[in-house]
Amino acid sequence: MSTETLPLKARPGRALPDVDDRPRMPLGFRAGAVAAGIKASGRRDLGVLATTGQPAAVAATFTTNRLSAAPVRLSQAHLAASGGWAGAVLTASGSANAATGPEGDADQLALAEALAAAVGVPPHQTLALATGVIGTRLPVDRIRAPIADLVAAGLSTGDDALAALAEQLCTTDTHPKWASVRLELPAPDGSSRTVTVAGIAKGVGMIHPRMATMLALVLTDATVDPPTLHGLLAPAVERTWNQLTVDGDTSTNDTVLLLASGAAGTVPVQAGTEAADRLGAAIEVVARSLARQQAADGEGATTLITCQVSEAPDDATARAVARAVVGSSLVKAAVHGRDPNWGRIAAAVGNAEVGGQPVPIDVARLAIAICGVPVFEGCPLSFDRSALSKLMAAPEVVVAVELGLGTGWGEAFGCDLSEGYVVENSVYTT
């Protein structure tokens, strides 16, 4: 194995554009956030995202947890009823509105109707995101008026409004997450138009693949219909948020919403075209940046762990091995202690499964490197443990695994396991 790990921006066969660590509001959207009294802290806990004109095309991915929350069920029903179009999204933090029975569903519908009335769209063209404690209902009577007041005061189209929405979503996050990309796409007159893809996300606990545990809004002003948009979102989620794990727990509220306003005035993006490939790459790199930010900010975390797997039989196998490594509690604890215990990585590789079946492993071909230092190539290698331990004190530890069985490639993102995680979650509701 080379002492150089694969570049963190590289994915064989496809170049991803550079991503900016800043919030940029795409054309066609407006937003705002207020403190409505959901959080006991008094911080902002209610937000509205709305289009400035016609409804936006929507693609979405939701939790696979069978105890899905009321906002998830409402959004799924509304997307089915609208055919994949929405004019507004209500975001709430401080209450998950999950496991709240029929009353929770009624609460969510009442808020959708309040949002629809304030923005001026049919209720089935509204969507919802909520995060917080499971088993608590949203205080509908307390929220109705702030929704109307927020919209009446004038939602902003500025970048600061998108930043405020990201901050409002935070619960145990230590800081908001955002990312953006700008690219050129064809216009009807034969010229090109600048298109923005921007995303915000929250979630640093109860994070595990199966749609990962988090909330995310990704916005673009490109012109795309819902089926094409879904075709761009699904593989991006598979390679990014489904490769994100903090603690092995999958939540009830996971939601990614991708909205396209069409306000940039581009030619409609068609599946299978160069424009679709470029837009899909921008969506993926925004999702990847947000997923990495979430892993780095995992509850109690001090170190981002990235595992990149190459020479697998196929990409799905590579992703499964990478998930197994970053999801291993033993690997996570070793990283926290700056212990270059590669045996824990090797064991995690051997435990990996894809489709319910063990991943094929040829130990003679297996190679492992930590922070660019080869530690195993079919047998243990000599290396300076003290020097490698110092390298592991960096903000990110990169583990490279080569299976020697094909051309498949994948990566996953996690974080170390510290005492802080236990402290955070031992008193979460008290």
Summary of the structure (lengths in Angstrom):
residues: 430
radius of gyration: 21.8
end to end distance: 49.3
largest distance: 67.9
contacts: 1651
relative contact order: 0.15
helix: 34%
strand: 26%
